[in-house]
Amino acid sequence: MYRKYSFILLTLGLLTPILMADTPKEAIKTNNQLVYEKQKSVNSVGKMFSNGEFFGRLRSNTFSYTWEKETATYKDYLISGLGGSLVYKSARFNAVSFGVGLYYSHAFFNDSKYPVNTLTKGKDLLSRFDFVNTGSKDMAVLGQAYIDYTGIKHTKITLGRQLVETFYTKSNDTKMIPNTFDGVVLENASLPSTKIKLAYLVKQKLRDHTAAHSVLMYGDANSTSSLRPEWSENDDSAMHKGLTYTALKAAGVSTDAPLITGDLHNTSIKNLKTDLSFYYVPELLSELMAEANYNIAFAGFTLTPGLRYIKQIDDKAGSIGGAAYNASAASLAGYKNPNSLDSQMLAARIVLKIKNYKVNIGYSKVFDEADLITPWRGFPTSGYTRSMARYNWQANTKSYRIELVRNANKTGIYKNTFIQASVLHTDADEKKGYFDENYYYIGFVQNPLQNLQWRLRLGYQDTKKVDGDGLDSRLELNYLF
């Protein structure tokens, strides 16, 4: 008993200066990206290590889904996760630094009551593949292991396993472990008012995986003899299920093709922000994205109209897997060319900002050609018609959304509660197996202490699909140290 209370007192003593610190060394923005304190530069190898920083994080996540009517396919569930991360970032010496991140998650759920294949939104608290093969509800992974170099003027090169934030790739750290990639990333700001980021990524490790896997290949019985092989490779919700190991092999295409992607951001014209992005998976598929946002200032508020265009260019992926990312024969029957992934998307929005409020009215249209394929947690309709967990980039889909945001900031500390609410209507093509729906979302983020943050997100799905309505509830707690 004495040891127990001594440990509690010691822990409180260690945490008190952290809780009372004026400026925390890390914080979490509403998009789940971490903000770190400025890295130190030193003059020796020894100081490179001794002046490095550890960044700790304890977190819990709870997911509940309640269907309006349960069926054999759609079942209510409750699952929680407890874990955290420890990230070490060295100081910078001779333009070189490195970082390592360890992550852990343990899932709590009654698998006899809530089968793992029905967990849907809560599946990322564990590795489903590991669970069905070993019974493990734990994930302990090396999420980051990289070295970077800044010795070239206005340039940073990062090599290894890392978080890659581009238009098409995101860490999307909304569960317990972020989405990471193995490869090399180059960032450059040599051109006036221009930032460029290029990435060559050979492997991905999704949030519910303990091992890295192919960036655009779906597992099957020929890729592994383990149970549920479809969970062994890229099994993201937006992954093209027709690009299986067997289908790629039969077509003579590499099952380990890299993902080459990049962004260009330019602000050389006053009040105009232009963005260009692309991805390319050799012999399979590529996309180009162009976007422009023009800021107009008035007395007391600003108005920003925006426009985004995406062109998807098929190589062999369409003939291998088909035009629908779910690869079902019933869906393919509704496509004009079921063997092509050539497609386009157009989106428009207008954003009004008044003091600490923002109103975003958005529209998107995917042409009646093929589904858009972006299974790396970067969402084509983000910022326009993307709401929590909504994939609205299937062919011949039109979406409309109005969003209200209060108390946004970039510090990652929300003393005043951040509120985000939206109403989304999706006009889908039922011939392709999709359904019209209304989606109602509200989310809150608040820091009662600088190092303690809670998040509550609620989304209600109202669809014409039989037995398709349900409430998605998510509660997250984060403590940073």
N, C-alpha and C positions, 0 to 999 in steps of 0.2 A: 504494500500500500504506500509506504514511504517513497519507494522508487517511482511509483506511478505519479504521485503528486509532484515529486521533484522534477520529473520529466516535463509535466505540464507547465510548471513555473519556469523552467529553463526555456521551453519553447516560446512561451509568452514573452520572456525577456528578450529573446532573439528577434521576435517578430515586431516588438513595439517600435523600434526605430524605423522599420520598413513601413509600418502602417502610418507613422507620423511624418514620413519623408515629404518634403515639399515637392520634389520632382521624382517620380518613380523611374526606375531604369528601363522599364518596359510597360507597355499599355496595349489594349486591344481595341482596334477600330470596329465600327459596326459591320464592316465587310469581313471581319475575322482576321484581318491582317495585323501582325504585331508591329508596334512602333518601338524601336530600341534607342537607348541613349547613344550619343556619338562615340564612335570607336576611337581609341587612343592610338597615337603613333609613338614608337619608341626607337631607341638607338642600339639595341642589342637583342640577340636571340633569347637570352634569359628573360629579359623584360617582356618579350613578345608573349611568353607564357604567363609570367607572374602578373602582368598587367591586363591579362585577359579577364573576361567576365563570364560568370555562370548566370543563366536566366532560368529560373524555375517556375513551374506552373502546375498547380493542382486544379483538376476540373472534374465536374460531374455533368452528365447529360441524361435526361429522361425523355423518352418518346412514348406517346400514347396515341393510338389510332382507334377511333370509334366509328364503325360503319353504321349507317342508318338501318341497314338490314344485313346481317351476316349470312354468308353462303359458304359453300365448301372452298371457294377460291378467296373470298374476302372475309377475313376474320379479324375481330378486335384483338389488340395486343398491347402489352405494356412491357417496356424494357428500359433498364437503366445501365449506365456505364460509369465507372470510377477509375481515375487514372491521372496521368499528367505527363509532363515532359521536363527534361533537363538539357538545356542548350548551352554549349560553351563556345564563345567567340573570342579568338585571340586578339591581342593588340597587333598593330600593323608595323612590320619592320622591313625596310628596303622594298616597300610597295607590295609586300606579301602578307596575307593573313589567312587564317583557316577557321573552320567552324565544324562542330559535331553536335548532332541532336539525337537524343534518345527519347523514345516515346513508349508509353504503356497504357493499356486499357483492359479492364476486366468487365465483362458484361454480366448483368444480373437479370435473369428471366427464367420462367418456368417452361422448359422446352417441351414438356408433355402437354402443357396447356396452350403454349404459343410456339408452334413449330417454326423452326428457323427460316423456312422458305416463305412464311407469311409475314415476316417482320418488316418488310419493305423499307420505310423511311428510317427505321431504327437499326437496319442491318449493319451499319458501319461501326457499331460499338464492338464488334468482334469480327473475326474472319469466318465466314460461313463455310468456306472450303476446309479450313483447319478443323472446325467443329464437327462436320459430318465425317471427317476421316480420323480424327484423333480424340474428339470430345472436348477439346480445349475451348474455353470461353475467354482466354487471355490473348492479347497481342503485345509483344515486346519487340520493337523494331528499331533499327538504325534509320531514322528518317532523314537525317542530313549528315553529309560527310564530304566537305568541299574545301578547295583552296582557291583563293582569288588573287589577282595581280592588277595593280593600278599604275604600273610604271610607264605606261604609254599615255601621253597627254589626253585628257578628256575621255579616257577609256578604262573600262573595267572588264576583266575576263575571269569567269568563274568556272571551275572544272570540278565535276563530281556529282554526288547526289545532293539535290537542292530544291528549294521552292522556286518555281518559275512563274512569274506573274506577267502574262501577256494577254492579248485579247482572246486567244484560243486556249491558253493553258492557265490554270489557277490552282493555288494551294487549296482553296475552298475548305478551310479548316473549320467546318461547322459541326463536326462530330467529335472525335477524340484524337485522331491522327491525321495530319494534312496529306494532301495529294502531292507526291514528289516525283522528280524525274532524275535520271542519270544521263549526263551529257555535259556539253559546254555552252555557256551563254556569254555573249559579247554585248556590252553596252557602250555607246559612244555619243558624245555631245559636241563634236568638233564643228559641225555646221551651225551657223547662227540660228537661234530660236528653234532648234531641231534636236530631238532625242531619238536615237535608234537602238533597238534591241534585237539581236538575232540569236537563235538557239538551234543547236543540233542535238537532238535528244534520242538516245538509243533504247532507253527503257523507261517505263513508268511504274510507280507503285501507288495504286489507288488506296483510298482511306481504309478499306477493310481487307487489305492484303498484308501478309507478313513477308512476302518476297516480291521482287521486281518482276515485271512481265512485259510482253510485247505491247507496243503503243496502239496497234490496230489489228489485233487478231483475237478471235473468240475461241476459247478452248472447246475441245470435243473429245470423244473417246479415243481418238488416235493421237492426241497431244499428251494425254496422261491416262494411266490405268486406274487412277484414284476415283473415288466416288464424286459425283457432281463435277465432272471436268469443266463444265461451262462456267464454274466459279473460279477456275484456276488462272485464267488469263484476264484480258480486259473485259470485265463484266459490268461496266458502267451502265447506268439506266439508259443512256443515249448511245450505247455502243451498237454498231451494225451487227446484228446476230447472224447475218449470212456470210460474214468474212471469217469463216471457221478455219482451223488448222488444215482440215482435210480439203476444203474447197480451194484454199490458197496453194497448197501443195499440188493439187491436180491442175491448177492453172499455171504452174511453174513460177509462182511469185513468192518472194521471201516471206516467211512468217515472222521475221524480226526486222522488217523495214523500219528505218528511223523516221522520226517526226522532225521536219525542218520548219521552223516558224519564226515570225518576226513582226515587229511593230515599228512604225515611224510616226512621231508626233511633231507637229509643226505649229508654231504660234507667231510666225513672222508678219502676218497681216493683223493689224490691230483689231481686237475683239473677235477674231476668227480662229478657231481651233480645228485643225484638220488631222485626221488619223488614217493611216493605211496599215493594214495587217494582211498576213497571208499564212497559210500552212501548205506543206507539200509532203505527202507520203509516197516515195518513189514507186512507180508502176501501179499505183492504186487510185489516188485521189488528191485533189488540191482545192483550196478556196482562196478568194481574194475579198477583202473588205475595205470599203472606203466610207469615211464618215466626215461630216462637217457640222460644227455647232457655232452659231454666231450670237454673241452676247450684245444685247441692246439695253443700255442703261436709261432709266427714267428717274424722276424725282421720287426716291423712297423705295424703288423696286427695280428688278431687272427681268428681262424677258429673253429667253434663249431658244430659238427654233433650231432643231437638229434633224439631220437626214443621214440614213445609213443604207448602203447597198452592198449585198453579198452576191458573189458569183461562184458557184461550185462547178468544178471542171472534172469530169470523169476521165479516168484512164482505163483501168481494167476492173475496178471495184464493182461497177454496175453489172457487168456481164458475169462476174463471179457470184455476187451476193444479191443483186436485185436493187430496185429503186426504193424499197421500203426498209427502214432500219430495223424493223422487227422481223423482217424476212419471212413473213407468213404468206402462204400461197393465196389465202383469202384477200389479204391486203393488196398483193401485187396485181390482182385482177382489176383493181380500180385505177391503175396507173396507165397513162397514155403510152409510155415506153417502159415496160417493167424491167428492162435490162440496161437502163441508163441512169446514172446518178448526176447527170448534168442538171443544175437547178439554179434558182435565183431567189433572193429575198429583198424586199424593200421595206424600210421602216422610217417613220417620221414621228417627231414629238415636239412639244413646246413646253418649256420649263419656266415657271414663274417663281421668283424668289422675293419675299418680303420679310425683312428682318430675319427671325429664326425659323421661318416657315418656307417650305418649298412645295409647289404643286407641279406634278409632271403628268401631262396628258399624252399618251402614246398610242401608236398604231403600227402594226406589222402585217406583212403579207408575204407568204411563201408561195411562189408561183406553182401552177399545176403541172409540175414536172417530176421532181423527186424530193425525198426527205433530205434535210441537211444533216451531215455527219460530223459531229464535234464532241467526241467522248472523252475530253480531257479537262472537264469541269469549267470550261469557258463557254458561255451561253450566247448564241447569236442574237437573241432578243433582249439581252440584259440592258437595263437602263431605259428600255422602251416598253415592252410588254411582258417582261419576265417577273413572275411572282414566285414565292417559295415553292419549289418542287414542280413547277409547271414546265413541261416540254411542249412548246407551241411552235415547233418548226418542222412539222410534217407538211407534205405537199398539199397545196390548195387549202391552206389554213390562213384565216384572217383573225387578228386579235386586236382588242381595244382595251386600254387600261387607263385609269385615273389613280394617281398616287399622291398622298399627302405625307410630308415629312416635317417633323418638328424637332428642334434642338440638335441638328447635325453639326459635327465638328471633326477635325482631323487629328486631334490630340490622342484619342483613344480613352479619354476620361470623361464620363458623362455624369456630372454632378446633377444637372437637370435631366430628367428622364428623356431619352431619345424615343420618339414614337414614329412608326412608319405604318401607314394603313393604305390599302389599295383594293380596288374592285377591278377584276379582269373578266372580260367576256371573250371566249374563243369560239369562232365560227369554223368548225372542222368539216372535213369531207367524209361523210358516213360510208361512202362507197369504198373508202380505203380502210375502214375498220375503226375510225375515230369518231368522237362524239362532241357535239356542242356542249359548252359548260360555262357556268359562272363560278368564279373563285374569289372568295372574300378573305383578305389577309390583314392581320394586325400584329405588330411586333414592338417589343419594348426592350431597351437596354439602359441600365443605370448602375452607377458606381456609388454605393453607400460609403465606401472607403476607396482611396485611390488605387489600392491593390486588390480590391474585391469588386467583382462585377457579376451581375445577374442578367439573364436574358430570358424573355418569354416570347414565344412565337406561336400564333394560332392561325390555321388556315382551314377554311371550310369549302369543300368541293360540292357543287350543285350541278349535276349533269343529267342529260337525257338518257344516259346509259342506265339500263336496268340494274338496280342495286348498286349504283355507282357513287352515291352521296356519302360523305364522311367528314369527320373532324380530325385534323392533324394537330396535335398539341406537343410542344417542345419546350423544355425548361433546362437552362444551362447555368452553372455556377463556375466562376473562375477566380482563383486566388493566385496572384503573381508574387514571386519572391526572388 
